[in-house]
Amino acid sequence: GGLLLSALVGVWLWRRMKRAGLLSEEQLLALAPQGLVTMLFTDIQDSIQLWEQLPEDMALASDVHKEVMRAAIGQFRGYEVSTSGDSFFVVFQDPKDALDMCFQVQRTMLEAPWPIRILQYEGGVPEDSGDGGWLWRGLRIRMGMHLGKPKPEPSVANQKVDYFGPPVNLAARVSGKAAGGQVLLSEELYDKLYLPNWDSCSPLKDAHVVDLGMHTLKGIEKPQQLYSVIPTELKRRTFPVIQDVVCQYCKGPMWCQRCDKDPTEGQQLPVHRTLARPGSSRPSSRITPAYHRPSSPRHGEVAVTRGIRLSRTFTQ
């Protein structure tokens, strides 16, 4: 009796889905990226303040932002998993598509039709790049990506596939370290995009790459190597130093192994100090120090990693 009832219920549900045009779990999975995928999280910098201070303008700007995002997602074969407020969670089968989509959004946002008061607030004021284009203009979108194998879970009710597991959490934390107008990559994704010969076929050939060193991420046990990548024409953009918890004794990050004391004891001091560029009193807002890394260059030197010239300078 129980088996017959279950069979009847199953047939009824199948007929109802068919009439409603709903896809089955198998059909949903067939349309979504699976296996090794690139997970992207995005958000608008200062969105809470903007919604509080300029609600009407922000409503219009939010529509522009979503239009730009969804056009790029479709163009580069992304799968929009979810949106929450002004943030997006998108998954790509091909990591190159993910990178191209991010660059497309960063470029398109500079030409978008923003409300005039969005262009008048501190973070949205237009700034010339010096070569006939814009360096900054309008809303600033922070982006962070990671490569991994999350668990896909289809939902017939929502007609969507969601993703779960540690890779998703790591991607979200990488995004949380990004500043507006910046794209951050995990080491796994960077290694996937990197080509040893650095020739014209490299997905990063049009990118300005900065090695940001190792950083602690909330809820992630091990420190993570992060890379900042932006289109070459936007390389004059500067970003705040990434905020890390540091050892109270040697002021190194919490993963420091040089200090002979337990860095987890006592108060956890916030942030690395803002650094000055060599020969200048002006602080650098985009360079993160590589404390206690034996392979790191000394003050003023340029790091060369895997044959790529990276603009990292620091003081100890």
N, C-alpha and C positions, 0 to 999 in steps of 0.2 A: 504493500500500500504506500509506504513512504517513498520507495523508488519511483512508483508510477506518478505520485504527486510531484516529485522533483522534476521528472521528465516533462510533465505537463506545464509546470511553471517555466521551465527552460524554453519550451516551444513558444509559450505565450510571450516571453521576453524577447525572443528572437523575432517574432512577427511584429511586435511593437517597435523594435529598433528598425526593422526594415521599412515599416510604414513611415517612421519619423526621419528616415534617411541617416540614421546614426551608424557610425563605424564601429566594428567590433574591436576588441583589444588587439587582436592580431593585425587588423587593418591599420590601427593607430600606430602600432610599433613599426609597421612597414614604412610609414611616412616620416618617422623620426630618426635622427642620428643614433647610432648604437655603437657599442664597443669603445674604442679609443676616440674620444671626442674632445673638442675645445669648448670650455664653458666660459661665457662672458657675462659679467655683471656691470651695469652702468647706473649712474645716478647724476643728478644735477647738483652742482656745488651751490651752497647757500639757498637751497630751495625752500627751507622752512622760513627763513627770514623774508625771502621774496614773496611767499604766499601771504605772510602776515602784513607786510608793508605795501605790496602792490597786487592785491588779489585779482583785480580785473585784468591788469596787464599780464599777470602770470597765467591766468586762465588761457589767454590767447597764445602766450609764449609756450605753454605746455602743449597745446595742440600742434604748434609748429614743430616742437621737439619730437613729438610722437610721429608726426608725418615724416620727418627726416629719418628717424630711426627705422621705421617700418619700410620705407622705400629702400634703405640700404640693406636691411635684413633680407628682403625679397631679392634684391639684386645679387647678393652674395650667398644665396642658398642657406640662410640661417633658419633655425627653428625657434620661434618665440615661445618659450615655456610659460612665462608669466610676467605680469607687470604689477608693481605695487607702488602707488603714488607716482613718482616721477622716475622710478627705477625699472630696469629691464633685466630679465634673465634669458639669455639666448644661447643656444647650443649649435655647434657647427661640426660637420663630419670632417671637413678639411681645414686644418689650422691656417692655411694661407687665406682662405675665404674670410676667416675671423679677423685676421690682421687687416686685410683689404677693406673689410666693412668698417672697422674702427677708424682707419685713415679717411675713408669716404665721409663718415659722419663728422670727424674733426674739421675737414675742409668745408663741407656743406654748411655747417653751423655758422661759419664766418660770413656766408652770403645770404643767410635766411632772413625773411622779412620780420624782424623783431619789432615789437611795439617800442615807441620812442623812449618811454620811461625805463624800459629794460636796458636800453643803450646808454642811459644816463646814470644808472646805479654803478657803484664803484667797480664791481667785477665785470660789468658788461660794456664799459666804455671802449669804443673802437681804438685800436692801436696799430699803426702801420708797421708792416714787417720790414720795410726798407727796400723792398724789391718790387713795389707796385701792388702788393697784396696786403692782406690783413694778418696780423699776428694774433690779435684778440678782437673779438666782436660778438657781443651778445652772451647768451648763456654758455657756461663752461661745463662740459660733460666729463666726469671721471670714469675711467674704464679699467677693469682688471680682468686678466684671463689666466686660465690654468688648463693643462692637458691631463686627462685622466680617464678612468673607466667607472663612471657613476652607474648606479642601478636605475634603469628606466622603469617607471610604473605607469601603465596606461589607465586612464579613467574614462569609461564610456559615458558617464554622466556629464563630464566636462568636455568630452571630446578632445582631450589633450593627453600628452605624455609628460609626466613630471620626472625629475631626476633627484636621487638621494644618495647619500654616502659621503665619506671624507673628502673625495675630490671636489664635490660641490661646496662644502664648507671652506676648503682651501681657496677656491676661486673667489668666493665672496669676501674672504679676508684679504686677499691680494687687492681686490677692488677697493676695499676699505682704506688701504694705504695710499691710494692714488689721489692726486689733487685734480681740480677741474682743469680740463684741457690736456690731461696726461693719460697715457696708456701704459699700464704695468703688465709685465709678463712674469710668470713663474719660471724657474730654471728648466723644468720639464718642457714647457712650451718653447722657450728660447732654443733649447737644444734641438727640438724638432724642426724649427724654422731655419736654424743655422746651417750653412753649407760651407765646408772647409775651404773651398777655392774662392768663396766670396765673389762669384762672377755675376753676370747679368741675370742668371736664372734664380738667384737667391730671393726668397720672399722679402728679405730685409734690405734689398738693394736701394730702395727709396726711403729708408728709415734712418733717423738719427738715433743711435743706440747709446745709452749710458748705463754702465754697470753700477748698480746702487749698493752692491755688497749684500751681506747677510742681515736679516731682520727677524725679530720676533713678531709672530702674529697671534692675536688673541685666540685661545682655544686650540692652537696648533702646538704640539709638543716640541718639535724640532724647529730651529731657525731656518728660514727660507731665503734663498738667493733671489733677488728681484732685479729686473731690468726695466728701464724706462725707454719706450720707443715712441717716436713721433715722426710725422713726415719731415723730410729734410728741409723743406721750405719753412718749417715752423721751429727750427732748431734754436732760435733765439728765445724761445719761451723758457722762463725760469719757474721753478716750483719749490714749495717749502720743503725743508729737510724732513724726512720721514721720522715720525715720533716713535721712539723705542723706550722700553723700560731699561734702566742701566744699573750696573753694580754700584752700590754706595761707597765702596772702597776705592776702586780704580777707575770708576766712571766709564768702564767698558760695558757693552751690552750684557744682558743677563746670561747669555750663552758663553761668555768669556771664560777661557780655561787658563789664562795667564795669572790671574789673581790667586794668591795662595789661601785666600779666605773664602768662606762660603758666601757667594754673592746674593743668595736668597735670604740671608739673615737681615733683620732690621728693615728700615724703611726702603722702599723701592723708589729711587729718584726718577723723575720724568725726563725724557727727551735728550737727544744729543744737542750740543750747543750749535748755534748758527756759525758757519765757518767763513773765513775771509779768503778770497782768492789770493794767490801768491803775488806780492808786490802791490796789493790794493787793500785799502781799509774797508772797502765795500763788502758786506757779507754776501756769500754765495747762497742762493736759495734753492739750488737744485743738486748740490753735491752732498752725499752722505759719507761720513768718515768710515774707514775700514779698521776699526780699533783692533790691535793685537793680532792682525793677520800677517804671519811671517812673509808671505809672498807678495804683500802689498808694497807699492813703491813709496818712497819717502816724499816729504812735502815738495809740491811743485812738479813732481814727475807725472808722466802720463802712463796709465796702465795699458798694457797690451795683452789681451786675452784671446786665445785661439786665433791669433792673426788679425784681430780686429782692433783698431785704434779707438779706445774708449776715453772719453773726456772725464776722467775721475781725478780730482785732486783733494787733498785732505791735510789736516794737521793732527798731530798726536800730542 
